[in-house]
Amino acid sequence: MLFGPVRLVVRLVSLVITAAIVYVIVCGVQVVEGSRLSTAPSAVHPASAIVVLGQPVAKADQADLTSRLGQAALLYRHHRSRRVIVTWSPPPAGSVGSFAYEANFLDHLGVPRRALKSVTAPDASTALSKTAKLLGKGTGVIVVTDAIDALWTQGAGAGDGLSVAVSPPPSSKKLVFTELGPFIRETTGVAVGRIFGFGRISWAAH
């Protein structure tokens, strides 16, 4: 008689594990689909602000940050918004990414200083939260971040009350098997964020 309840518990546990695996796989597929965004400025509607998610990076990885800044400048020149918000935190020694660096770079690309705002944040989740407080909930923004981060960014922004469209720089659009680390991070971030809240998953996007 005892084996009946044991079998039931084992069956229930197996169903839960199977459902969890299927859920994560579905999230992974959605992350891949979400990363297939156009990089053309015409692919996004005009918004209240262009938000560049960028943190200090080692000088060897500078291309990732500058490609995002370049995409933001392209959006600005195509009149997607008159305001550009750059996010940053004080850079450690040997890195780039201060507001002064970003402002100078954007200025050379035709984005005037008067169009810039800065948000200091240690991670992308906090940056989106602070942007929502700055602009107000319900505000439409265009977020410039890597293509693989698109689905998490949209979810995190919506959690903070923003209406987010993602415009990735062309250099960030890569085959999934070439960036398995970011893919796994984003998939788990989306899967966990949908259950517990994206604000708690600050590690999921840069």
VOFIKE-797336 format. One record per atom (N, C-alpha, C, CB): residue in one letter; x, y, z. Coordinates in steps of 0.05 Angstrom, whole numbers, padded with zeros to 5 digits, always signed. Glycine has a CB too. Layout:
AXYZ;...
// end
This chain:
M+00016-00024+00000;M+00000+00000+00000;M+00017+00025+00000;M-00018+00000+00024;L+00041+00024+00011;L+00058+00047+00013;L+00070+00055-00014;L+00081+00042+00033;F+00072+00035-00032;F+00084+00042-00058;F+00066+00060-00075;F+00090+00016-00073;G+00040+00059-00071;G+00022+00076-00086;G+00028+00105-00082;G-00006+00071-00078;P+00029+00116-00057;P+00035+00144-00053;P+00063+00151-00063;P+00033+00151-00024;V+00082+00133-00060;V+00110+00138-00069;V+00110+00142-00099;V+00129+00115-00060;R+00096+00123-00113;R+00095+00126-00142;R+00082+00152-00151;R+00080+00102-00155;L+00062+00160-00136;L+00048+00185-00142;L+00067+00209-00139;L+00024+00189-00125;V+00082+00209-00117;V+00101+00231-00112;V+00123+00231-00134;V+00115+00228-00084;V+00133+00208-00141;V+00154+00206-00162;V+00143+00216-00188;V+00164+00177-00165;R+00118+00209-00194;R+00105+00218-00219;R+00102+00248-00220;R+00079+00204-00223;L+00093+00259-00197;L+00089+00288-00195;L+00115+00303-00198;L+00076+00295-00169;V+00136+00292-00185;V+00163+00305-00187;V+00173+00304-00216;V+00183+00291-00169;S+00168+00281-00229;S+00177+00278-00257;S+00162+00298-00275;S+00172+00249-00267;L+00136+00301-00270;L+00121+00320-00286;L+00130+00349-00282;L+00091+00319-00279;V+00137+00356-00257;V+00147+00383-00251;V+00174+00388-00265;V+00150+00387-00220;I+00191+00368-00263;I+00218+00371-00276;I+00215+00373-00306;I+00236+00347-00269;T+00197+00357-00318;T+00193+00357-00347;T+00181+00384-00355;T+00174+00335-00355;A+00162+00395-00339;A+00150+00420-00345;A+00171+00443-00344;A+00127+00426-00327;A+00189+00441-00324;A+00209+00461-00320;A+00229+00461-00344;A+00225+00457-00294;I+00236+00437-00353;I+00254+00435-00376;I+00241+00446-00401;I+00262+00405-00381;V+00216+00439-00406;V+00202+00450-00429;V+00200+00480-00428;V+00173+00437-00431;Y+00194+00490-00404;Y+00192+00519-00400;Y+00218+00534-00407;Y+00184+00526-00371;V+00240+00523-00398;V+00266+00535-00403;V+00272+00533-00433;V+00288+00522-00387;I+00266+00511-00446;I+00270+00508-00475;I+00254+00529-00490;I+00263+00480-00484;V+00229+00532-00482;V+00212+00552-00495;V+00224+00580-00492;V+00183+00551-00484;C+00233+00586-00468;C+00246+00612-00464;C+00271+00616-00481;C+00253+00616-00434;G+00286+00594-00484;G+00310+00595-00501;G+00303+00601-00530;G+00325+00569-00499;V+00282+00588-00540;V+00273+00593-00567;V+00264+00622-00570;V+00250+00573-00575;Q+00250+00632-00551;Q+00240+00660-00551;Q+00263+00680-00550;Q+00221+00665-00529;V+00284+00673-00535;V+00308+00691-00535;V+00320+00692-00562;V+00329+00680-00514;V+00323+00670-00576;V+00334+00669-00603;V+00316+00685-00622;V+00337+00640-00613;E+00290+00680-00621;E+00272+00695-00638;E+00272+00725-00632;E+00243+00684-00635;G+00274+00731-00607;G+00275+00759-00599;G+00300+00774-00608;G+00272+00762-00570;S+00321+00759-00613;S+00347+00771-00621;S+00348+00777-00651;S+00370+00753-00614;R+00328+00767-00666;R+00328+00772-00695;R+00314+00798-00702;R+00313+00748-00709;L+00325+00819-00691;L+00314+00846-00695;L+00329+00860-00718;L+00315+00862-00669;S+00315+00878-00731;S+00328+00894-00751;S+00345+00916-00737;S+00308+00907-00770;T+00367+00923-00749;T+00384+00944-00738;T+00378+00971-00751;T+00413+00938-00741;A+00360+00971-00771;A+00353+00996-00785;A+00337+01015-00767;A+00337+00989-00811;P+00344+01041-00768;P+00328+01060-00752;P+00298+01060-00758;P+00339+01088-00756;S+00292+01054-00783;S+00264+01054-00791;S+00248+01031-00779;S+00262+01052-00821;A+00262+01012-00766;A+00248+00989-00754;A+00235+00996-00728;A+00268+00966-00750;V+00242+01019-00716;V+00231+01027-00691;V+00216+01054-00694;V+00252+01029-00669;H+00195+01058-00679;H+00180+01083-00680;H+00194+01104-00664;H+00151+01078-00671;P+00190+01129-00670;P+00201+01150-00653;P+00192+01147-00624;P+00192+01178-00663;A+00209+01154-00606;A+00204+01150-00577;A+00213+01175-00561;A+00218+01125-00567;S+00207+01174-00536;S+00215+01197-00518;S+00245+01198-00514;S+00201+01194-00492;A+00259+01175-00515;A+00288+01175-00511;A+00300+01151-00523;A+00294+01177-00481;I+00325+01154-00530;I+00342+01131-00538;I+00360+01125-00514;I+00360+01138-00564;V+00359+01101-00505;V+00374+01093-00480;V+00396+01074-00488;V+00355+01081-00459;V+00421+01082-00482;V+00444+01065-00487;V+00452+01050-00462;V+00468+01081-00499;L+00448+01024-00462;L+00457+01008-00439;L+00487+01003-00442;L+00441+00982-00436;G+00503+01015-00425;G+00532+01011-00428;G+00545+01014-00401;G+00544+01031-00447;Q+00564+00996-00395;Q+00579+00997-00371;Q+00609+00999-00377;Q+00573+00972-00353;P+00625+01007-00358;P+00654+01008-00364;P+00664+00980-00373;P+00669+01016-00339;V+00681+00981-00393;V+00692+00956-00404;V+00722+00959-00406;V+00679+00949-00432;A+00735+00936-00407;A+00764+00936-00412;A+00770+00948-00439;A+00776+00907-00409;K+00792+00961-00442;K+00799+00974-00467;K+00799+00954-00490;K+00826+00988-00465;A+00805+00929-00485;A+00805+00909-00506;A+00777+00903-00516;A+00818+00883-00495;D+00757+00909-00499;D+00729+00904-00507;D+00714+00929-00514;D+00715+00889-00484;Q+00729+00950-00520;Q+00717+00976-00525;Q+00698+00976-00548;Q+00739+00997-00529;A+00702+00959-00568;A+00686+00958-00592;A+00656+00954-00585;A+00696+00937-00611;D+00651+00938-00564;D+00623+00932-00557;D+00608+00957-00549;D+00622+00911-00535;L+00621+00974-00532;L+00609+00998-00523;L+00607+01019-00546;L+00626+01010-00501;T+00628+01022-00562;T+00627+01042-00583;T+00607+01034-00605;T+00654+01045-00595;S+00602+01008-00609;S+00582+01000-00629;S+00554+01008-00619;S+00583+00970-00634;R+00549+01006-00593;R+00523+01015-00582;R+00520+01045-00585;R+00520+01007-00553;L+00541+01060-00579;L+00540+01089-00582;L+00536+01097-00611;L+00566+01102-00571;G+00549+01082-00629;G+00545+01088-00657;G+00516+01083-00666;G+00564+01070-00674;Q+00504+01062-00656;Q+00476+01056-00663;Q+00458+01078-00652;Q+00468+01029-00652;A+00464+01088-00628;A+00448+01109-00616;A+00450+01135-00633;A+00457+01115-00587;A+00474+01141-00642;A+00478+01164-00659;A+00463+01162-00685;A+00508+01169-00664;L+00463+01138-00696;L+00448+01133-00721;L+00418+01137-00717;L+00453+01104-00731;L+00407+01127-00695;L+00379+01131-00688;L+00373+01161-00685;L+00372+01116-00663;Y+00391+01175-00672;Y+00387+01204-00667;Y+00386+01219-00694;Y+00410+01215-00649;R+00405+01212-00711;R+00406+01226-00737;R+00381+01220-00755;R+00431+01218-00752;H+00369+01197-00749;H+00344+01191-00764;H+00319+01199-00749;H+00344+01160-00769;H+00323+01217-00730;H+00301+01230-00716;H+00282+01210-00701;H+00284+01246-00736;R+00295+01189-00689;R+00279+01171-00673;R+00273+01183-00646;R+00293+01144-00670;S+00290+01201-00637;S+00286+01216-00612;S+00305+01239-00611;S+00289+01198-00587;R+00298+01260-00597;R+00316+01283-00593;R+00332+01281-00568;R+00300+01309-00592;R+00328+01260-00553;R+00342+01256-00527;R+00356+01229-00527;R+00322+01259-00504;V+00380+01229-00518;V+00396+01204-00514;V+00404+01202-00485;V+00421+01204-00533;I+00398+01180-00473;I+00406+01175-00445;I+00427+01153-00445;I+00381+01166-00428;V+00450+01159-00434;V+00471+01139-00432;V+00473+01130-00402;V+00498+01151-00442;T+00477+01105-00399;T+00479+01094-00372;T+00508+01087-00367;T+00461+01070-00367;W+00518+01091-00343;W+00546+01086-00337;W+00549+01084-00307;W+00564+01108-00349;S+00572+01074-00299;S+00581+01074-00271;S+00610+01082-00271;S+00576+01047-00257;P+00621+01092-00249;P+00649+01101-00249;P+00667+01078-00258;P+00657+01110-00221;P+00683+01082-00279;P+00699+01060-00289;P+00724+01055-00272;P+00708+01066-00317;P+00731+01029-00269;P+00756+01023-00255;P+00780+01029-00272;P+00756+00993-00246;A+00803+01028-00260;A+00828+01033-00275;A+00830+01014-00299;A+00852+01031-00256;G+00839+01025-00321;G+00844+01008-00345;G+00819+01003-00361;G+00855+00982-00336;S+00797+01018-00356;S+00772+01013-00371;S+00762+01040-00382;S+00751+01000-00353;V+00743+01038-00400;V+00730+01062-00411;V+00700+01060-00407;V+00737+01065-00442;G+00687+01082-00409;G+00658+01081-00405;G+00647+01102-00388;G+00650+01054-00394;S+00663+01123-00381;S+00653+01145-00365;S+00634+01161-00382;S+00676+01162-00354;F+00618+01178-00369;F+00599+01195-00384;F+00615+01214-00402;F+00582+01211-00364;A+00637+01224-00393;A+00653+01242-00409;A+00663+01228-00435;A+00677+01253-00394;Y+00671+01203-00432;Y+00680+01188-00456;Y+00657+01184-00475;Y+00691+01160-00447;E+00634+01176-00464;E+00610+01171-00481;E+00600+01196-00494;E+00588+01158-00465;A+00600+01218-00479;A+00591+01244-00490;A+00609+01253-00513;A+00590+01265-00468;N+00635+01251-00509;N+00654+01259-00530;N+00651+01242-00555;N+00683+01257-00519;F+00647+01216-00551;F+00644+01198-00574;F+00619+01205-00589;F+00643+01169-00564;L+00597+01209-00575;L+00572+01216-00588;L+00573+01243-00602;L+00549+01215-00568;D+00587+01262-00589;D+00590+01289-00601;D+00604+01287-00628;D+00606+01307-00582;H+00624+01270-00630;H+00638+01267-00656;H+00619+01255-00677;H+00663+01249-00653;L+00598+01241-00668;L+00580+01228-00687;L+00555+01245-00692;L+00571+01201-00676;G+00555+01270-00682;G+00533+01288-00688;G+00511+01290-00667;G+00521+01281-00713;V+00516+01279-00643;V+00496+01281-00622;V+00506+01303-00603;V+00492+01254-00607;P+00493+01326-00602;P+00502+01349-00585;P+00499+01343-00556;P+00487+01374-00593;R+00515+01356-00540;R+00515+01352-00511;R+00487+01359-00499;R+00536+01369-00497;R+00473+01378-00511;R+00447+01387-00500;R+00426+01364-00502;R+00438+01412-00514;A+00432+01345-00520;A+00412+01323-00524;A+00417+01300-00505;A+00414+01313-00553;L+00439+01302-00489;L+00447+01279-00472;L+00437+01281-00443;L+00477+01276-00473;K+00430+01259-00433;K+00425+01256-00404;K+00441+01231-00395;K+00394+01252-00398;S+00448+01231-00370;S+00463+01207-00360;S+00448+01195-00336;S+00491+01216-00352;V+00450+01169-00334;V+00439+01154-00312;V+00462+01136-00301;V+00414+01136-00321;T+00468+01140-00275;T+00489+01124-00263;T+00476+01099-00251;T+00504+01140-00241;A+00486+01076-00259;A+00475+01051-00249;A+00496+01029-00251;A+00449+01043-00266;P+00496+01010-00232;P+00515+00988-00233;P+00509+00966-00252;P+00518+00977-00205;D+00484+00965-00262;D+00476+00943-00280;D+00452+00952-00297;D+00469+00917-00264;A+00445+00936-00317;A+00424+00943-00336;A+00397+00945-00322;A+00422+00923-00358;S+00391+00927-00303;S+00366+00928-00289;S+00362+00954-00274;S+00364+00904-00270;T+00382+00962-00260;T+00380+00988-00245;T+00378+01011-00264;T+00404+00991-00227;A+00393+01010-00287;A+00392+01031-00307;A+00364+01035-00318;A+00411+01025-00329;L+00350+01013-00324;L+00323+01015-00334;L+00304+01026-00313;L+00313+00988-00344;S+00308+01017-00288;S+00291+01027-00266;S+00294+01057-00262;S+00298+01012-00240;K+00319+01067-00263;K+00324+01095-00259;K+00314+01111-00283;K+00354+01100-00255;T+00316+01100-00307;T+00305+01113-00331;T+00275+01117-00329;T+00313+01097-00356;A+00262+01096-00319;A+00233+01098-00315;A+00225+01120-00295;A+00221+01071-00305;K+00241+01123-00274;K+00236+01144-00255;K+00241+01172-00267;K+00253+01140-00230;L+00261+01173-00284;L+00268+01198-00297;L+00247+01207-00317;L+00295+01196-00310;L+00237+01188-00333;L+00219+01195-00355;L+00190+01192-00347;L+00225+01178-00378;G+00184+01175-00328;G+00157+01170-00321;G+00147+01143-00333;G+00139+01192-00330;K+00130+01130-00318;K+00120+01104-00327;K+00101+01108-00351;K+00105+01089-00305;G+00102+01088-00369;G+00086+01090-00393;G+00101+01103-00416;G+00061+01104-00388;T+00125+01112-00411;T+00141+01126-00432;T+00153+01106-00452;T+00164+01143-00419;G+00153+01113-00477;G+00165+01096-00497;G+00194+01103-00501;G+00150+01099-00524;V+00211+01082-00501;V+00240+01086-00505;V+00250+01066-00525;V+00254+01084-00478;I+00272+01074-00537;I+00287+01056-00555;I+00313+01049-00540;I+00293+01068-00583;V+00316+01024-00533;V+00340+01015-00518;V+00360+01003-00537;V+00332+00995-00496;V+00385+01013-00535;V+00407+01002-00552;V+00423+00983-00534;V+00425+01025-00563;T+00421+00957-00541;T+00436+00937-00527;T+00441+00914-00547;T+00421+00927-00502;D+00456+00894-00538;D+00462+00871-00556;D+00436+00856-00564;D+00482+00852-00543;A+00436+00845-00587;A+00412+00831-00598;A+00404+00808-00579;A+00418+00820-00625;I+00423+00794-00568;I+00416+00771-00551;I+00403+00779-00525;I+00441+00755-00545;D+00406+00805-00518;D+00394+00815-00493;D+00366+00826-00497;D+00412+00837-00482;A+00356+00826-00522;A+00331+00840-00528;A+00307+00831-00512;A+00325+00836-00557;L+00302+00805-00510;L+00278+00796-00496;L+00279+00802-00466;L+00275+00766-00500;W+00302+00798-00454;W+00305+00805-00425;W+00301+00835-00421;W+00333+00797-00414;T+00312+00851-00439;T+00310+00881-00437;T+00281+00890-00439;T+00327+00894-00458;Q+00266+00878-00457;Q+00238+00885-00460;Q+00222+00878-00435;Q+00226+00871-00485;G+00228+00854-00425;G+00214+00845-00400;G+00221+00863-00376;G+00221+00817-00395;A+00247+00869-00373;A+00255+00885-00351;A+00244+00914-00353;A+00286+00886-00349;G+00244+00925-00377;G+00233+00951-00381;G+00204+00952-00376;G+00239+00961-00410;A+00189+00932-00385;A+00160+00931-00380;A+00155+00929-00350;A+00147+00907-00395;G+00172+00914-00336;G+00168+00911-00307;G+00171+00938-00293;G+00188+00891-00296;D+00187+00956-00305;D+00191+00983-00293;D+00171+01003-00304;D+00219+00992-00298;G+00153+00994-00322;G+00133+01012-00332;G+00140+01026-00358;G+00126+01032-00312;L+00161+01018-00371;L+00169+01029-00396;L+00158+01013-00420;L+00200+01031-00398;S+00154+01027-00442;S+00148+01013-00467;S+00173+01012-00483;S+00124+01028-00483;V+00185+00988-00485;V+00212+00985-00496;V+00212+00973-00524;V+00229+00968-00477;A+00227+00987-00542;A+00234+00976-00568;A+00265+00974-00567;A+00224+00993-00592;V+00275+00952-00577;V+00304+00947-00576;V+00315+00951-00604;V+00311+00919-00566;S+00337+00966-00606;S+00351+00970-00632;S+00380+00962-00628;S+00348+01000-00641;P+00388+00938-00635;P+00415+00928-00630;P+00435+00938-00651;P+00416+00898-00629;P+00460+00942-00644;P+00480+00949-00664;P+00485+00925-00681;P+00506+00959-00650;P+00491+00929-00707;P+00496+00907-00725;P+00517+00887-00716;P+00504+00917-00752;S+00537+00896-00702;S+00559+00878-00694;S+00551+00859-00672;S+00582+00895-00684;S+00528+00864-00659;S+00519+00846-00638;S+00502+00823-00648;S+00503+00862-00617;K+00494+00823-00673;K+00478+00802-00684;K+00497+00779-00693;K+00461+00812-00709;K+00496+00758-00677;K+00515+00735-00681;K+00499+00709-00681;K+00537+00735-00660;L+00511+00688-00691;L+00499+00661-00689;L+00500+00652-00660;L+00514+00641-00708;V+00479+00638-00652;V+00476+00631-00623;V+00500+00614-00614;V+00450+00616-00619;F+00509+00595-00631;F+00530+00577-00623;F+00557+00591-00619;F+00533+00555-00643;T+00559+00616-00628;T+00583+00631-00623;T+00583+00647-00597;T+00588+00650-00646;E+00560+00648-00584;E+00558+00662-00558;E+00540+00646-00540;E+00547+00690-00562;L+00548+00621-00534;L+00532+00604-00517;L+00529+00615-00488;L+00544+00576-00516;G+00551+00627-00478;G+00550+00638-00451;G+00528+00659-00448;G+00576+00651-00444;P+00527+00680-00466;P+00506+00700-00464;P+00478+00687-00469;P+00511+00721-00484;F+00477+00668-00487;F+00451+00655-00492;F+00440+00641-00468;F+00454+00635-00516;I+00457+00626-00454;I+00449+00612-00430;I+00441+00632-00408;I+00471+00593-00419;R+00457+00653-00405;R+00451+00674-00385;R+00424+00687-00391;R+00473+00695-00385;E+00419+00694-00416;E+00394+00707-00423;E+00370+00688-00420;E+00395+00717-00452;T+00374+00663-00428;T+00351+00644-00425;T+00344+00640-00396;T+00359+00617-00438;T+00363+00636-00379;T+00357+00632-00350;T+00346+00658-00339;T+00382+00623-00335;G+00357+00681-00348;G+00347+00707-00338;G+00318+00711-00345;G+00364+00729-00349;V+00310+00705-00369;V+00282+00708-00378;V+00264+00688-00363;V+00280+00704-00408;A+00274+00663-00361;A+00257+00643-00348;A+00252+00650-00318;A+00271+00615-00350;V+00273+00658-00304;V+00270+00665-00276;V+00256+00691-00273;V+00298+00665-00262;G+00262+00711-00290;G+00250+00737-00288;G+00220+00737-00291;G+00263+00755-00308;R+00210+00720-00309;R+00181+00718-00313;R+00167+00708-00288;R+00175+00701-00337;I+00181+00693-00272;I+00168+00682-00248;I+00172+00700-00224;I+00180+00654-00242;F+00197+00709-00220;F+00203+00724-00195;F+00206+00754-00199;F+00229+00713-00184;G+00206+00763-00225;G+00209+00791-00230;G+00236+00797-00242;G+00205+00808-00205;F+00237+00812-00264;F+00262+00818-00277;F+00281+00836-00261;F+00257+00832-00304;G+00269+00852-00243;G+00286+00869-00226;G+00304+00853-00208;G+00269+00886-00210;R+00298+00828-00203;R+00314+00812-00186;R+00337+00797-00201;R+00297+00791-00171;I+00337+00801-00227;I+00355+00786-00244;I+00375+00805-00257;I+00341+00769-00266;S+00390+00820-00241;S+00407+00841-00251;S+00431+00830-00267;S+00417+00857-00228;W+00437+00804-00264;W+00460+00792-00277;W+00454+00784-00306;W+00470+00768-00262;A+00429+00786-00314;A+00421+00774-00340;A+00430+00790-00364;A+00392+00771-00340;A+00435+00816-00361;A+00442+00832-00385;A+00463+00852-00377;A+00418+00846-00397;H+00479+00860-00396;H+00500+00881-00391;H+00490+00906-00405;H+00528+00872-00402;
// end
